[in-house]
């Protein structure tokens, strides 16, 4: 079952046109970045035309599901920063990701990563706050969102932070650096910070 029963004809036409991960990414890039704390279902995201990372990951996962490419996300956890949720896909045995982000460097990843850790670490140097601190600290196991089908997460009008957001942050996360590595981290240079913030919505920035 690929979840087609949940969508209207107009929604299905749009989602079926997004038949490659890069097309899903381009669609997410065209949405306004949301500074709201509301966590939208994919249907609400399509209707409202805006998304933050959680909204974007859920929409991407729902679309990947429709095309038989799984329905998985992982949570990247951070210190002095927001967590980041990405939707996973695989090609030729390697991992890639689709995501919505206020920062330019935290979006699409080509399916060239042999392990999830490799994929996660590709985000490390681009994951920082406005105080120029590198903030990524860990990642969750992949979560198949079909486990939440009973709440109709793809089409509900309710905020999906409970239970999806709560679940993603509560499950165990694998650390990506040691305490010694953390103490040795250098600030991001200002040029990199400026490049990452091209097109940023200032209202959606974590206040470091």
C-alpha positions, 0 to 999 in steps of 0.5 A: 500500500503506497498511501494513494487512498489518502489524497485527492485527485489534484493532490495525487496529480501533483505528487505523482509528478514529483517522481524523482527525489530531486524533483521533490527537493525542487518543490520544497525549495519553492515553498516559503520557509515557515517560522511558525512552530506549527508542524503541518501534515503534508496536505496542510503543507501543500495547501499553505505553500510553506514549510520548515524542516519537519513539514518538508521532511514529512511531505518528502517522505509521503511523496517518496512513499507514493513512488514506492521509495520508502517512507523514512525520516531521521532526526538530527539533534543539535546543541544551541540550535534547532534539530533538523529532520530529513527524508531518506531514500536509497539508490544502488544501495546508497543513501541520499536525503531530501529536506527543507531548511532555512540554511542553504547547506542543509538540504538535498544530498545525492545518493552516494553515501554508503552508510547513514553515518556518512550521510549524517556527517555530510551535514556536519560542517554546514550545521551551525547557528548564527553565533558561528558554532557548529552544532550537530551532535547526533542522529536517530535511527530511521523512522518509518512514518507508516507507524503513524498511519492510524493518526492519518499523518499525511492528511490530518489538520492537526499539529503532528508534533504529537506524536511524530515530533515528540517521538523523533526527539525521544528515541535514542540518538547516536553521537557523532563527536566526542566531548574532546572533539566538541571542545576543539571545534572552531567557529565557522568563518563569516564568509561561510555563514553569509553564504549559508544564509542566502535567501534565509527567513530571519524570523525562522532563525534560532536565536543563539 
